[in-house]
Amino acid sequence: MKKRENIRDAFGISQEDLAIVLKVSRSQLAMFETGKRQLPSTALLQLAEILRYLQEDASKSADTTSLLKAQAIQKEKALEHLVKENHYKQFALEKKLNVLEKKYNASLSAFQLMKYLEKQDVKKEEFEKLMAKIIERKALADLEKNGLAMLTKYKIEKEVLQAEEKIILQFLKNE
């Protein structure tokens, strides 16, 4: 029973399509596949001829060879496209990472400046103290949003993209 099911699967067509090729009804083919009934002798002979062709001649045919070459070319183009897409993602991520690092460093500097100003002259006016607190809160909020966690996330994404690129290039090299 299993061999009969595998025959249709080896052809890569549906039960209905194989029934049409063998000139039998779909129900006749279904019963043949389950071992409940035999196919007419003409259908069995045609099935045997198809199997023989697939095993002996199909792989040698010019049509198959040209199809395989076309598939290989299509695969190479797809891999090249993946490399380009990966490079673009790496470039975009590198830009984001640079911007984030600048924001992080600026926020850290602003925070450090406010700590310095707090230690200075105690006779500051109320406005200066208020301004220092506003700048400090903004710097802390920016550090929370664009801090080391976000930088680390981007650096990991960058390494993942670089590893992906190596894998894609390895596939291209194995062509």
Disulfide bonds with the S-S distance in Angstrom:
none
